[in-house]
Amino acid sequence: ESPATAASFAPTPLGSQRRLAAGYEDGVVRIWRPAAPRIDAELVGHLDHVQALAWSPDGMWLASAGLDGSLRIWNVGIP
């Protein structure tokens, strides 16, 4: 697994658990539940390192920016 290059906690918990988005050198964004710890989702789309991550205020959307010049908006579910 490649090293993480960006990370961001969701502003609201999913149920009673927090979520963490982490972006990696391989271009994948993984959504974690740190308390478990387990990966809930792998978001594939960037062709290079993930450079930045930002959650919407309601925790339903995640924006990711990559060194490939792309900005992706992901629907990550109900907060």
N, C-alpha and C positions, 0 to 999 in steps of 0.2 A: 504494500500500500504506500502511496506517495505521501510526502509531508503536507500538513495543513499550511495554507498560505493566508487564510482569512477565516474569521469566526464572528458569530453574532447570536446573542440570546433573543428568543422571541419575547415580545413585550408582555404577553399574557400566557398563562399556563394552559396546556391542553388537559382538561379535567383538573387533576391536582398535580400534574407533572410539567416541569419546564421543558422547553425544546431549545436545542442548540443547532444552528446551521454552521457547518464547517466546509470551506472550499479548499480544494487540494490542487497540487501541481499537475495532476493528471486531467484537470478540467471538470472533475465531478464535484457536485455539492451533495453532502450527506446531512440528513436531518437526524439528530441524536436525541435520545432522552437520557440525560446524564445520570439520573437517579438509578436507571436500570443496570448498567448502561447498555443501550442497544441502538442499532440503526433502524429508524422507521422508514426512511426513503433514501434512494439514490437518484439524483437529478443529473442526467447526462445531456450535454449539449455544447459545452465550451470545448474549443480545440486547443486551448493552452491553459496555463495557470488561472485559477480563480483569484481575482485581485481584491474584490470588495463584496460585501453582503449587507443587505438592509431589509428589515421586516416592515410590513405595513403596521399601523397602530393596532389593528384588530388581530394581528397574527395569522391572517388567512393567506397573505401573499408574501413572497420573498423575491427580492431583486438581487441578481448577481451580475457582476461585471468581470470580464475576463481579459487577459492580455492578448487574446485574439481580436479585440476591439468590439466584442459583442456585449450587449446588455440583455439579460433574459429576465422575464417576469414569470414566476412559478406560482400556480395555485397549490398551496400546501395544506388545504383543508380547513375544517372548522376548528376555531381556537378552543 
